Amino acid sequence: MRQAILDAAIELLARNRGASLSEIAARAGVGRASLHRHFPLRSDLVAAVVRQCMDETEAATAAATRDAGSARETLWRMLEAVIPLGDRYHFLAGVVSNEAELRARHEAEMEWLARLIDDLKSEGVLAANVPRTWAAAHIDAQIWIAWTEVAAGHLAPAHAADLAFRTLLEGLGRR
């Protein structure tokens, strides 16, 4: 039942961030009382969705990058694995959680990304003088932009991953 509620929330919130708990309960095939037993507050439900998004993105990234031969390939594979998840999670842009566990997980993701950025610099893929925080913000932004464009139907996930990768490494100028 809990997973059915999460799936319904993801489906409805992806189409309408303001979907009501009643709509989510109905889509999940449960009553509001059942929904509230699992998620007393809307913020509890959103935190559970954020947790599931993190689980899926971490698993996809780990699987895709496990045997990458370079930092450049790791970046490409990460984008290629994570961007297709955007149709489910693009609505989370701007969601801020006060849960310590979620903040700690986000920090761990940022530490992984910082190591990747250092490796990209070591390989000469990124300029050595680009601040790590600037590079991390751009990688994160490209993922959100790709998620949004895929969700809007403007791009296919594979094309969005390619554009994000190219934009990060080459900018928007002519080739």
Buried (B, 14 or more C-beta within 10 A) or exposed (E): EBEBBBBBBBBBBBEEEEBEBEBBBBBBEBEEEBBBEBBEEEEEBBBBBBBBBBEBBBEBBEEBBEEBEEBBBBBBBBBBBBBBBBBBBBBBEEBEBEEEEBEEBEEEBBEBBBEBBBBBBEEEBBEEEEEBEEBBEBBEEBBBBBBBBBBEEEBEBEBBBBBBBEBBEEEEEEE
